[in-house]
Amino acid sequence: MIRQQSETDRQFILENMFVAVMDNIFLLVLVTLLSVVQNVFFALKVEKECTGPHSKPHSAAFERLSCANRNCMDTYPTFLAVLWCAGICLSQAPAAFAGIIYLVVRQKYFVGYLGQTCQSTPGFLFGKRILFFLSLMCVVGIINHLMLSYGGSDYKEYIQTITKAASTLLLLP
């Protein structure tokens, strides 16, 4: 009887832990899955240009598409790393918001690259700013954790408030 009750208690604790973890990462998971869908879209555009009935494998349009896809894939690991680090170390909502904005900007960059290369520059610069913001969130979250661990001071609530307010500034051109 006691063993069965402790097993039930353990199961209850595990379920609550799972819910707590999912609450803390759900938005990050959602942004990550959206970024995967976007990568599939980019890959399909490249494939369509390469294998279409009126396409040539080394045409200018294919080269632009391929280069835009390659550039997006080069920054993808950095984006995922700072997105998750910022979301876990500091606050998931502003990190997820910045991640969504980054995906929109990356789409703008990709589409802009299909025209003239100069049309992609605003998307590129805006994307760099978002990656910098996410990186800054990571650093601040790590510093706060170190201050809590070694100094006993926790400024996470204040920092989260500032971060939530600052994330809306990402919308400014």
N, CA, C and O atoms as a DFTB+ gen file, in Angstrom:
692 C
 N C O
     1  1       0.815      -1.188       0.000
     2  2       0.000       0.000       0.000
     3  2       0.869       1.267       0.000
     4  3       0.623       2.202      -0.762
     5  1       1.874       1.278       0.857
     6  2       2.762       2.441       0.930
     7  2       3.543       2.584      -0.365
     8  3       3.724       3.693      -0.868
     9  1       4.003       1.467      -0.905
    10  2       4.767       1.515      -2.151
    11  2       3.891       2.039      -3.292
    12  3       4.350       2.835      -4.111
    13  1       2.642       1.597      -3.343
    14  2       1.734       2.051      -4.397
    15  2       1.460       3.551      -4.252
    16  3       1.374       4.259      -5.256
    17  1       1.325       4.035      -3.040
    18  2       1.084       5.447      -2.820
    19  2       2.312       6.268      -3.211
    20  3       2.166       7.331      -3.814
    21  1       3.499       5.807      -2.887
    22  2       4.704       6.541      -3.261
    23  2       4.896       6.555      -4.775
    24  3       5.394       7.533      -5.332
    25  1       4.504       5.480      -5.432
    26  2       4.577       5.439      -6.901
    27  2       3.599       6.449      -7.505
    28  3       3.927       7.115      -8.487
    29  1       2.415       6.567      -6.933
    30  2       1.431       7.543      -7.387
    31  2       1.937       8.964      -7.148
    32  3       1.779       9.836      -8.002
    33  1       2.539       9.188      -5.995
    34  2       3.113      10.502      -5.689
    35  2       4.226      10.852      -6.671
    36  3       4.312      11.984      -7.146
    37  1       5.066       9.884      -6.967
    38  2       6.161      10.106      -7.920
    39  2       5.608      10.452      -9.300
    40  3       6.113      11.352      -9.970
    41  1       4.581       9.741      -9.713
    42  2       3.951       9.997     -11.009
    43  2       3.368      11.404     -11.042
    44  3       3.510      12.109     -12.041
    45  1       2.718      11.817      -9.966
    46  2       2.143      13.154      -9.865
    47  2       3.236      14.227      -9.951
    48  3       3.075      15.229     -10.647
    49  1       4.323      14.013      -9.253
    50  2       5.443      14.961      -9.267
    51  2       6.035      15.063     -10.666
    52  3       6.325      16.164     -11.134
    53  1       6.218      13.933     -11.337
    54  2       6.772      13.944     -12.697
    55  2       5.853      14.677     -13.667
    56  3       6.322      15.433     -14.518
    57  1       4.563      14.459     -13.545
    58  2       3.621      15.147     -14.423
    59  2       3.667      16.655     -14.191
    60  3       3.631      17.432     -15.145
    61  1       3.745      17.067     -12.933
    62  2       3.827      18.499     -12.626
    63  2       5.132      19.095     -13.126
    64  3       5.152      20.232     -13.599
    65  1       6.218      18.345     -13.027
    66  2       7.505      18.830     -13.545
    67  2       7.437      18.997     -15.054
    68  3       7.940      19.984     -15.592
    69  1       6.825      18.049     -15.737
    70  2       6.689      18.127     -17.190
    71  2       5.889      19.357     -17.587
    72  3       6.271      20.072     -18.513
    73  1       4.789      19.610     -16.902
    74  2       3.959      20.781     -17.195
    75  2       4.747      22.055     -16.948
    76  3       4.667      22.996     -17.738
    77  1       5.511      22.097     -15.856
    78  2       6.303      23.293     -15.540
    79  2       7.369      23.541     -16.599
    80  3       7.584      24.681     -17.010
    81  1       8.027      22.492     -17.035
    82  2       9.063      22.636     -18.075
    83  2       8.421      23.094     -19.379
    84  3       8.935      24.003     -20.031
    85  1       7.322      22.489     -19.765
    86  2       6.657      22.870     -21.018
    87  2       6.166      24.321     -20.966
    88  3       6.203      25.021     -21.978
    89  1       5.714      24.768     -19.810
    90  2       5.291      26.168     -19.684
    91  2       6.456      27.118     -19.915
    92  3       6.265      28.221     -20.428
    93  1       7.662      26.701     -19.542
    94  2       8.838      27.559     -19.665
    95  2       9.475      27.526     -21.044
    96  3      10.291      28.392     -21.360
    97  1       9.120      26.541     -21.880
    98  2       9.769      26.453     -23.200
    99  2       8.785      26.378     -24.362
   100  3       9.214      26.292     -25.513
   101  1       7.498      26.407     -24.104
   102  2       6.516      26.202     -25.165
   103  2       6.676      27.188     -26.317
   104  3       6.663      26.788     -27.481
   105  1       6.827      28.461     -26.005
   106  2       6.962      29.474     -27.067
   107  2       8.250      29.269     -27.864
   108  3       8.274      29.496     -29.074
   109  1       9.315      28.844     -27.193
   110  2      10.578      28.586     -27.896
   111  2      10.428      27.407     -28.854
   112  3      10.954      27.427     -29.967
   113  1       9.712      26.393     -28.414
   114  2       9.447      25.231     -29.274
   115  2       8.645      25.654     -30.493
   116  3       8.931      25.230     -31.612
   117  1       7.647      26.486     -30.273
   118  2       6.799      26.956     -31.368
   119  2       7.611      27.740     -32.403
   120  3       7.472      27.508     -33.604
   121  1       8.450      28.659     -31.944
   122  2       9.281      29.442     -32.868
   123  2      10.262      28.532     -33.604
   124  3      10.510      28.723     -34.794
   125  1      10.816      27.549     -32.907
   126  2      11.740      26.618     -33.552
   127  2      11.042      25.836     -34.663
   128  3      11.596      25.669     -35.750
   129  1       9.837      25.362     -34.392
   130  2       9.095      24.620     -35.423
   131  2       8.728      25.514     -36.606
   132  3       8.778      25.075     -37.754
   133  1       8.363      26.754     -36.333
   134  2       8.091      27.691     -37.432
   135  2       9.345      27.935     -38.270
   136  3       9.264      28.066     -39.491
   137  1      10.498      27.997     -37.614
   138  2      11.740      28.201     -38.367
   139  2      12.059      26.986     -39.234
   140  3      12.611      27.129     -40.325
   141  1      11.716      25.799     -38.756
   142  2      11.918      24.590     -39.564
   143  2      11.019      24.628     -40.796
   144  3      11.458      24.299     -41.897
   145  1       9.766      25.028     -40.612
   146  2       8.842      25.147     -41.748
   147  2       9.381      26.160     -42.754
   148  3       9.306      25.940     -43.962
   149  1       9.917      27.256     -42.259
   150  2      10.486      28.266     -43.148
   151  2      11.680      27.707     -43.915
   152  3      11.831      27.987     -45.105
   153  1      12.526      26.926     -43.260
   154  2      13.665      26.317     -43.944
   155  2      13.206      25.362     -45.042
   156  3      13.809      25.303     -46.114
   157  1      12.150      24.623     -44.772
   158  2      11.593      23.724     -45.783
   159  2      11.076      24.533     -46.965
   160  3      11.284      24.150     -48.117
   161  1      10.408      25.644     -46.692
   162  2       9.923      26.527     -47.757
   163  2      11.084      27.020     -48.618
   164  3      10.997      26.997     -49.845
   165  1      12.169      27.465     -47.981
   166  2      13.334      27.937     -48.729
   167  2      13.916      26.818     -49.591
   168  3      14.251      27.034     -50.756
   169  1      14.031      25.644     -49.021
   170  2      14.597      24.513     -49.768
   171  2      13.709      24.136     -50.958
   172  3      14.210      23.813     -52.035
   173  1      12.408      24.180     -50.758
   174  2      11.496      23.872     -51.861
   175  2      11.587      24.904     -52.976
   176  3      11.484      24.555     -54.152
   177  1      11.781      26.178     -52.619
   178  2      11.960      27.217     -53.643
   179  2      13.219      26.952     -54.468
   180  3      13.205      27.091     -55.691
   181  1      14.302      26.571     -53.798
   182  2      15.545      26.267     -54.510
   183  2      15.352      25.050     -55.402
   184  3      15.780      25.046     -56.556
   185  1      14.706      24.014     -54.863
   186  2      14.469      22.801     -55.653
   187  2      13.588      23.086     -56.864
   188  3      13.852      22.587     -57.958
   189  1      12.544      23.887     -56.672
   190  2      11.641      24.222     -57.772
   191  2      12.385      24.977     -58.875
   192  3      12.173      24.723     -60.061
   193  1      13.254      25.900     -58.478
   194  2      14.023      26.661     -59.467
   195  2      15.017      25.766     -60.208
   196  3      15.300      25.984     -61.386
   197  1      15.531      24.779     -59.523
   198  2      16.531      23.893     -60.125
   199  2      15.901      22.859     -61.047
   200  3      16.477      22.514     -62.079
   201  1      14.710      22.357     -60.680
   202  2      14.120      21.254     -61.438
   203  2      12.898      21.654     -62.260
   204  3      12.277      20.792     -62.882
   205  1      12.541      22.918     -62.279
   206  2      11.362      23.368     -63.023
   207  2      11.547      23.186     -64.525
   208  3      12.675      23.033     -64.993
   209  1      10.447      23.199     -65.291
   210  2      10.514      22.977     -66.737
   211  2      11.273      24.072     -67.495
   212  3      11.860      23.802     -68.543
   213  1      11.266      25.281     -66.981
   214  2      11.933      26.388     -67.671
   215  2      13.176      26.848     -66.923
   216  3      13.591      28.001     -67.048
   217  1      13.758      25.966     -66.162
   218  2      14.903      26.380     -65.349
   219  2      16.196      25.794     -65.878
   220  3      16.225      24.756     -66.539
   221  1      17.235      26.489     -65.564
   222  2      18.584      26.030     -65.877
   223  2      19.327      25.965     -64.554
   224  3      19.247      26.901     -63.759
   225  1      20.050      24.876     -64.300
   226  2      20.694      24.714     -62.994
   227  2      21.650      25.840     -62.619
   228  3      21.861      26.082     -61.431
   229  1      22.221      26.520     -63.568
   230  2      23.180      27.579     -63.233
   231  2      22.715      28.943     -63.731
   232  3      23.532      29.790     -64.092
   233  1      21.400      29.151     -63.749
   234  2      20.859      30.450     -64.146
   235  2      21.087      31.453     -63.025
   236  3      21.407      31.084     -61.895
   237  1      20.918      32.720     -63.357
   238  2      21.106      33.776     -62.359
   239  2      20.074      33.658     -61.242
   240  3      20.397      33.882     -60.076
   241  1      18.831      33.308     -61.589
   242  2      17.780      33.168     -60.579
   243  2      18.113      32.024     -59.617
   244  3      17.931      32.151     -58.406
   245  1      18.599      30.909     -60.164
   246  2      18.968      29.786     -59.302
   247  2      20.134      30.154     -58.393
   248  3      20.145      29.788     -57.218
   249  1      21.100      30.864     -58.921
   250  2      22.263      31.265     -58.114
   251  2      21.839      32.188     -56.973
   252  3      22.331      32.052     -55.853
   253  1      20.928      33.126     -57.249
   254  2      20.445      34.023     -56.191
   255  2      19.689      33.242     -55.128
   256  3      19.907      33.435     -53.932
   257  1      18.792      32.353     -55.571
   258  2      18.027      31.536     -54.626
   259  2      18.947      30.667     -53.778
   260  3      18.795      30.577     -52.560
   261  1      19.883      30.042     -54.435
   262  2      20.814      29.162     -53.732
   263  2      21.661      29.942     -52.724
   264  3      21.890      29.480     -51.606
   265  1      22.118      31.113     -53.124
   266  2      22.934      31.940     -52.235
   267  2      22.107      32.435     -51.049
   268  3      22.593      32.425     -49.918
   269  1      20.881      32.863     -51.283
   270  2      20.015      33.326     -50.196
   271  2      19.750      32.185     -49.217
   272  3      19.795      32.389     -48.004
   273  1      19.478      30.996     -49.728
   274  2      19.232      29.832     -48.883
   275  2      20.479      29.497     -48.069
   276  3      20.384      29.222     -46.873
   277  1      21.626      29.519     -48.698
   278  2      22.891      29.222     -48.015
   279  2      23.171      30.249     -46.908
   280  3      23.590      29.888     -45.808
   281  1      22.935      31.521     -47.213
   282  2      23.146      32.568     -46.204
   283  2      22.206      32.387     -45.002
   284  3      22.614      32.559     -43.854
   285  1      20.954      32.041     -45.283
   286  2      20.002      31.805     -44.188
   287  2      20.419      30.592     -43.356
   288  3      20.302      30.609     -42.130
   289  1      20.895      29.562     -44.006
   290  2      21.305      28.363     -43.279
   291  2      22.597      28.591     -42.497
   292  3      22.824      27.937     -41.480
   293  1      23.442      29.506     -42.956
   294  2      24.678      29.800     -42.229
   295  2      24.389      30.450     -40.875
   296  3      25.109      30.202     -39.909
   297  1      23.353      31.270     -40.796
   298  2      23.037      31.946     -39.536
   299  2      22.042      31.166     -38.678
   300  3      21.783      31.538     -37.533
   301  1      21.492      30.100     -39.220
   302  2      20.460      29.346     -38.506
   303  2      20.947      28.759     -37.177
   304  3      20.238      28.899     -36.180
   305  1      22.105      28.114     -37.105
   306  2      22.549      27.589     -35.802
   307  2      22.741      28.695     -34.759
   308  3      22.419      28.506     -33.586
   309  1      23.259      29.832     -35.181
   310  2      23.433      30.951     -34.257
   311  2      22.080      31.419     -33.739
   312  3      21.916      31.665     -32.544
   313  1      21.109      31.540     -34.646
   314  2      19.764      31.951     -34.251
   315  2      19.175      30.995     -33.220
   316  3      18.653      31.431     -32.193
   317  1      19.256      29.696     -33.489
   318  2      18.692      28.724     -32.549
   319  2      19.387      28.777     -31.193
   320  3      18.735      28.707     -30.151
   321  1      20.707      28.899     -31.211
   322  2      21.459      28.926     -29.950
   323  2      21.074      30.134     -29.096
   324  3      20.796      29.988     -27.906
   325  1      21.056      31.315     -29.691
   326  2      20.739      32.507     -28.886
   327  2      19.257      32.564     -28.527
   328  3      18.907      33.091     -27.471
   329  1      18.384      32.038     -29.373
   330  2      16.959      31.987     -29.053
   331  2      16.727      31.156     -27.793
   332  3      16.078      31.611     -26.851
   333  1      17.261      29.938     -27.784
   334  2      17.053      29.043     -26.650
   335  2      17.785      29.534     -25.406
   336  3      17.242      29.462     -24.304
   337  1      18.993      30.025     -25.566
   338  2      19.756      30.527     -24.422
   339  2      19.034      31.718     -23.798
   340  3      18.894      31.782     -22.577
   341  1      18.579      32.651     -24.613
   342  2      17.868      33.826     -24.099
   343  2      16.559      33.423     -23.431
   344  3      16.200      33.957     -22.381
   345  1      15.857      32.490     -24.037
   346  2      14.578      32.068     -23.484
   347  2      14.707      31.316     -22.181
   348  3      13.879      31.480     -21.284
   349  1      15.725      30.499     -22.063
   350  2      15.899      29.710     -20.844
   351  2      16.591      30.516     -19.751
   352  3      16.196      30.445     -18.587
   353  1      17.612      31.276     -20.108
   354  2      18.377      32.014     -19.096
   355  2      17.661      33.269     -18.606
   356  3      17.907      33.716     -17.486
   357  1      16.788      33.840     -19.415
   358  2      16.179      35.097     -19.002
   359  2      14.652      35.035     -19.046
   360  3      14.006      34.960     -18.001
   361  1      14.073      35.066     -20.243
   362  2      12.616      35.094     -20.349
   363  2      12.198      34.614     -21.729
   364  3      12.698      35.090     -22.748
   365  1      11.272      33.662     -21.744
   366  2      10.907      33.072     -23.033
   367  2      10.039      33.976     -23.899
   368  3      10.163      33.940     -25.123
   369  1       9.169      34.781     -23.308
   370  2       8.253      35.594     -24.116
   371  2       8.987      36.613     -24.988
   372  3       8.733      36.648     -26.192
   373  1       9.888      37.448     -24.446
   374  2      10.613      38.374     -25.318
   375  2      11.525      37.650     -26.310
   376  3      11.704      38.103     -27.441
   377  1      12.098      36.530     -25.885
   378  2      12.955      35.768     -26.799
   379  2      12.129      35.205     -27.960
   380  3      12.559      35.252     -29.113
   381  1      10.956      34.680     -27.655
   382  2      10.086      34.146     -28.713
   383  2       9.590      35.264     -29.622
   384  3       9.501      35.081     -30.836
   385  1       9.269      36.415     -29.047
   386  2       8.847      37.562     -29.852
   387  2       9.966      37.974     -30.813
   388  3       9.727      38.198     -32.000
   389  1      11.182      38.070     -30.287
   390  2      12.328      38.414     -31.138
   391  2      12.543      37.330     -32.194
   392  3      12.910      37.637     -33.328
   393  1      12.317      36.068     -31.832
   394  2      12.457      34.971     -32.788
   395  2      11.454      35.073     -33.925
   396  3      11.805      34.845     -35.082
   397  1      10.216      35.411     -33.609
   398  2       9.190      35.580     -34.653
   399  2       9.565      36.739     -35.573
   400  3       9.459      36.633     -36.794
   401  1      10.003      37.841     -34.979
   402  2      10.416      38.987     -35.787
   403  2      11.597      38.587     -36.675
   404  3      11.663      38.984     -37.839
   405  1      12.518      37.810     -36.132
   406  2      13.668      37.350     -36.916
   407  2      13.210      36.517     -38.113
   408  3      13.750      36.664     -39.209
   409  1      12.225      35.648     -37.914
   410  2      11.722      34.829     -39.019
   411  2      11.077      35.696     -40.099
   412  3      11.249      35.430     -41.289
   413  1      10.343      36.719     -39.700
   414  2       9.745      37.641     -40.667
   415  2      10.841      38.371     -41.441
   416  3      10.762      38.519     -42.661
   417  1      11.855      38.820     -40.722
   418  2      12.962      39.540     -41.355
   419  2      13.739      38.614     -42.290
   420  3      14.170      39.027     -43.366
   421  1      13.915      37.365     -41.873
   422  2      14.626      36.405     -42.722
   423  2      13.840      36.129     -44.004
   424  3      14.427      35.949     -45.071
   425  1      12.513      36.098     -43.894
   426  2      11.676      35.942     -45.088
   427  2      11.852      37.146     -46.007
   428  3      11.958      36.996     -47.224
   429  1      11.881      38.339     -45.420
   430  2      12.087      39.564     -46.197
   431  2      13.451      39.533     -46.875
   432  3      13.579      39.919     -48.036
   433  1      14.457      39.081     -46.160
   434  2      15.801      38.965     -46.722
   435  2      15.796      37.998     -47.907
   436  3      16.347      38.301     -48.965
   437  1      15.173      36.835     -47.721
   438  2      15.154      35.814     -48.767
   439  2      14.452      36.322     -50.014
   440  3      14.961      36.170     -51.124
   441  1      13.280      36.925     -49.834
   442  2      12.520      37.448     -50.972
   443  2      13.267      38.616     -51.607
   444  3      13.292      38.748     -52.831
   445  1      13.876      39.462     -50.781
   446  2      14.643      40.592     -51.302
   447  2      15.830      40.136     -52.125
   448  3      16.204      40.795     -53.095
   449  1      16.421      39.026     -51.753
   450  2      17.577      38.498     -52.476
   451  2      17.192      38.001     -53.860
   452  3      18.038      37.933     -54.752
   453  1      15.915      37.651     -54.049
   454  2      15.463      37.161     -55.355
   455  2      15.434      38.284     -56.376
   456  3      15.605      38.044     -57.571
   457  1      15.219      39.508     -55.916
   458  2      15.268      40.671     -56.804
   459  2      16.723      41.070     -56.961
   460  3      17.567      40.252     -57.325
   461  1      17.003      42.303     -56.691
   462  2      18.378      42.764     -56.699
   463  2      18.955      42.544     -55.304
   464  3      18.234      42.598     -54.308
   465  1      20.233      42.303     -55.245
   466  2      20.881      42.007     -53.976
   467  2      20.718      43.141     -52.974
   468  3      20.635      42.886     -51.772
   469  1      20.670      44.385     -53.438
   470  2      20.526      45.523     -52.520
   471  2      19.174      45.517     -51.818
   472  3      19.031      46.155     -50.774
   473  1      18.182      44.819     -52.356
   474  2      16.874      44.737     -51.715
   475  2      16.912      43.869     -50.454
   476  3      16.022      43.958     -49.609
   477  1      17.930      43.040     -50.334
   478  2      18.033      42.171     -49.168
   479  2      18.775      42.832     -48.010
   480  3      18.737      42.322     -46.891
   481  1      19.445      43.954     -48.254
   482  2      20.259      44.601     -47.223
   483  2      19.458      44.997     -45.985
   484  3      19.929      44.737     -44.877
   485  1      18.271      45.612     -46.102
   486  2      17.521      45.950     -44.882
   487  2      17.194      44.719     -44.034
   488  3      17.305      44.764     -42.809
   489  1      16.798      43.639     -44.671
   490  2      16.519      42.405     -43.937
   491  2      17.754      41.858     -43.245
   492  3      17.677      41.367     -42.119
   493  1      18.876      41.943     -43.909
   494  2      20.138      41.469     -43.337
   495  2      20.505      42.284     -42.099
   496  3      20.845      41.720     -41.059
   497  1      20.438      43.601     -42.212
   498  2      20.813      44.471     -41.088
   499  2      19.846      44.327     -39.919
   500  3      20.266      44.314     -38.762
   501  1      18.567      44.221     -40.212
   502  2      17.569      44.051     -39.164
   503  2      17.759      42.713     -38.456
   504  3      17.619      42.622     -37.237
   505  1      18.078      41.680     -39.226
   506  2      18.341      40.358     -38.648
   507  2      19.541      40.375     -37.714
   508  3      19.528      39.727     -36.667
   509  1      20.580      41.119     -38.091
   510  2      21.753      41.241     -37.220
   511  2      21.375      41.911     -35.904
   512  3      21.864      41.519     -34.844
   513  1      20.519      42.906     -35.964
   514  2      20.096      43.619     -34.753
   515  2      19.321      42.686     -33.825
   516  3      19.492      42.739     -32.607
   517  1      18.482      41.843     -34.388
   518  2      17.713      40.904     -33.570
   519  2      18.635      39.857     -32.942
   520  3      18.475      39.512     -31.771
   521  1      19.596      39.353     -33.715
   522  2      20.554      38.402     -33.151
   523  2      21.369      39.043     -32.037
   524  3      21.684      38.382     -31.048
   525  1      21.716      40.324     -32.182
   526  2      22.434      41.030     -31.122
   527  2      21.565      41.141     -29.870
   528  3      22.051      40.938     -28.757
   529  1      20.282      41.461     -30.048
   530  2      19.367      41.563     -28.910
   531  2      19.269      40.226     -28.175
   532  3      19.338      40.187     -26.946
   533  1      19.109      39.134     -28.920
   534  2      19.030      37.815     -28.295
   535  2      20.335      37.463     -27.584
   536  3      20.320      36.882     -26.500
   537  1      21.460      37.818     -28.199
   538  2      22.760      37.564     -27.566
   539  2      22.895      38.360     -26.274
   540  3      23.400      37.853     -25.273
   541  1      22.445      39.595     -26.303
   542  2      22.492      40.433     -25.108
   543  2      21.611      39.836     -24.007
   544  3      21.990      39.842     -22.835
   545  1      20.443      39.322     -24.381
   546  2      19.592      38.647     -23.401
   547  2      20.311      37.459     -22.769
   548  3      20.202      37.235     -21.563
   549  1      21.040      36.702     -23.574
   550  2      21.801      35.555     -23.061
   551  2      22.826      36.008     -22.037
   552  3      22.906      35.450     -20.943
   553  1      23.602      37.008     -22.387
   554  2      24.663      37.499     -21.503
   555  2      24.072      38.031     -20.197
   556  3      24.588      37.738     -19.119
   557  1      23.000      38.806     -20.290
   558  2      22.372      39.364     -19.088
   559  2      21.813      38.239     -18.213
   560  3      21.944      38.283     -16.989
   561  1      21.198      37.246     -18.828
   562  2      20.673      36.115     -18.065
   563  2      21.771      35.335     -17.357
   564  3      21.603      34.915     -16.212
   565  1      22.890      35.142     -18.038
   566  2      24.016      34.428     -17.428
   567  2      24.618      35.257     -16.289
   568  3      24.922      34.718     -15.224
   569  1      24.789      36.551     -16.508
   570  2      25.327      37.423     -15.450
   571  2      24.403      37.420     -14.237
   572  3      24.873      37.359     -13.101
   573  1      23.085      37.485     -14.472
   574  2      22.136      37.450     -13.358
   575  2      22.252      36.140     -12.589
   576  3      22.208      36.133     -11.359
   577  1      22.399      35.035     -13.310
   578  2      22.540      33.736     -12.641
   579  2      23.815      33.699     -11.795
   580  3      23.807      33.202     -10.668
   581  1      24.901      34.225     -12.343
   582  2      26.148      34.260     -11.581
   583  2      26.025      35.163     -10.361
   584  3      26.547      34.836      -9.295
   585  1      25.348      36.287     -10.504
   586  2      25.147      37.185      -9.363
   587  2      24.298      36.508      -8.284
   588  3      24.543      36.691      -7.091
   589  1      23.318      35.740      -8.701
   590  2      22.479      35.023      -7.751
   591  2      23.281      33.927      -7.047
   592  3      23.175      33.749      -5.834
   593  1      24.076      33.202      -7.818
   594  2      24.838      32.087      -7.259
   595  2      25.947      32.543      -6.323
   596  3      26.148      31.952      -5.262
   597  1      26.668      33.592      -6.709
   598  2      27.846      33.994      -5.944
   599  2      27.649      35.258      -5.112
   600  3      28.424      35.511      -4.190
   601  1      26.642      36.044      -5.415
   602  2      26.439      37.276      -4.674
   603  2      25.141      37.321      -3.896
   604  3      24.964      38.179      -3.032
   605  1      24.244      36.418      -4.190
   606  2      22.974      36.383      -3.495
   607  2      21.961      37.406      -3.982
   608  3      20.895      37.541      -3.382
   609  1      22.264      38.128      -5.051
   610  2      21.347      39.136      -5.573
   611  2      20.655      38.605      -6.829
   612  3      21.298      38.097      -7.747
   613  1      19.338      38.737      -6.841
   614  2      18.570      38.282      -7.996
   615  2      17.821      39.467      -8.594
   616  3      16.912      40.021      -7.976
   617  1      18.214      39.841      -9.795
   618  2      17.591      40.964     -10.492
   619  2      16.739      40.495     -11.665
   620  3      16.390      41.288     -12.539
   621  1      16.403      39.204     -11.685
   622  2      15.725      38.629     -12.845
   623  2      14.389      39.317     -13.136
   624  3      14.079      39.578     -14.298
   625  1      13.600      39.614     -12.115
   626  2      12.298      40.258     -12.358
   627  2      12.471      41.639     -12.995
   628  3      11.733      41.993     -13.914
   629  1      13.425      42.404     -12.517
   630  2      13.683      43.730     -13.082
   631  2      14.182      43.616     -14.523
   632  3      13.758      44.360     -15.407
   633  1      15.073      42.686     -14.730
   634  2      15.645      42.494     -16.064
   635  2      14.572      42.013     -17.030
   636  3      14.537      42.450     -18.180
   637  1      13.697      41.119     -16.579
   638  2      12.625      40.637     -17.452
   639  2      11.684      41.770     -17.838
   640  3      11.233      41.838     -18.981
   641  1      11.385      42.654     -16.904
   642  2      10.524      43.798     -17.209
   643  2      11.179      44.695     -18.256
   644  3      10.525      45.124     -19.207
   645  1      12.454      44.974     -18.082
   646  2      13.185      45.799     -19.045
   647  2      13.249      45.105     -20.400
   648  3      13.078      45.746     -21.437
   649  1      13.493      43.802     -20.393
   650  2      13.601      43.045     -21.641
   651  2      12.275      43.030     -22.388
   652  3      12.248      43.173     -23.610
   653  1      11.178      42.857     -21.663
   654  2       9.861      42.854     -22.311
   655  2       9.573      44.200     -22.951
   656  3       9.026      44.264     -24.052
   657  1       9.938      45.267     -22.270
   658  2       9.741      46.606     -22.829
   659  2      10.678      46.845     -24.009
   660  3      10.277      47.435     -25.012
   661  1      11.917      46.389     -23.892
   662  2      12.904      46.613     -24.948
   663  2      12.610      45.779     -26.188
   664  3      12.974      46.177     -27.295
   665  1      11.964      44.638     -26.024
   666  2      11.705      43.791     -27.195
   667  2      10.775      44.477     -28.181
   668  3      10.850      44.213     -29.381
   669  1       9.906      45.346     -27.703
   670  2       9.031      46.078     -28.631
   671  2       9.805      47.082     -29.458
   672  3       9.365      47.470     -30.540
   673  1      10.969      47.510     -28.953
   674  2      11.807      48.431     -29.721
   675  2      12.381      47.777     -30.965
   676  3      12.850      48.466     -31.871
   677  1      12.348      46.437     -31.016
   678  2      12.834      45.739     -32.204
   679  2      12.005      46.060     -33.438
   680  3      12.473      45.897     -34.564
   681  1      10.791      46.510     -33.231
   682  2       9.910      46.819     -34.359
   683  2      10.275      48.136     -35.049
   684  3       9.843      48.390     -36.173
   685  1      11.064      48.965     -34.380
   686  2      11.474      50.222     -35.007
   687  2      12.448      49.952     -36.139
   688  3      13.344      49.117     -36.010
   689  1      12.274      50.661     -37.256
   690  2      13.196      50.413     -38.383
   691  2      14.589      50.939     -38.135
   692  3      15.462      50.802     -38.992
